[in-house]
Amino acid sequence: MKAISKKQAQDIDKIAQEKFGITALQLMENAGRSTAEIAHDMLDKAGRIAIFCGKGNNGGDGFVAARHLLSKGIDVDVYLLVGYNDVKNDAKVNLDILSALGLSINELISPASLRKIDFSSYALIIDAIIGIGLSGKIKGIAEDIIRNINNTQTLVLSVDIPSGLDADSGARPGICVEADKTITFVSIKTGMTGTSGSSYCGEIVIRDIGFPAYSLNILSS
């Protein structure tokens, strides 16, 4: 399977919605469910899972994963890198579902809130912070969180691509999550194929999101 660029990945989502009628919510549901399945397989001991979520679609995948993990009886802590009301669109739909289910959402909007987290106490950490939407160097609370993730011995699963890694070039403008495993969707991204980029991904697992395999032929036609 060939590697695809950030734009091609975005085009695939667009084709899925406009040509085949697969909604963005369905795509997010499929991605999040697959993430939960991989996370469940990674657990080598009983314990809680921490999911760090940004405000965009990558965070939305994390919210869906949290719901599916809860349905498996796994304890999950969801950490949101922005205020609750800063999350919009499809990601907000899935965040609201978690809230309706009674899960407490931890908003990390100050250094004080970050200091309360014992990263080493978790059996697994899921990185759903930025994904392929990276634009420039990661700063602020996200930078502090990633530094803490990298400093722990806890297993780390990144969603789509490690946060901080450029999906096209494999460059790291700043700090980047050092994942043990990365679940990516439809196909590997070009930035994950080089020696430098792949070293931050750990083991790479490709999952479909309910989109026909011949979609890659559509992109090249």
Secondary structure, 3 states (H helix, E strand, C coil): CCCECHHHHHHHHHHHHHCCCCCHHHHHHHHHHHHHHHHHHHCCCCCCEEEEECCCHHHHHHHHHHHHHHHCCCCEEEEECCCHHHCCHHHHHHHHHHHHCCCCEEECCCHHHHHCCCHHHCCEEEEECCHHHCCCCCCHHHHHHHHHHHCCCCEEEEECCCCCCCCCCCCCCCCCCCCCEEEEECCCEHHHCCHHHHHHHCEEEEECCCCCCCHHHHHHC
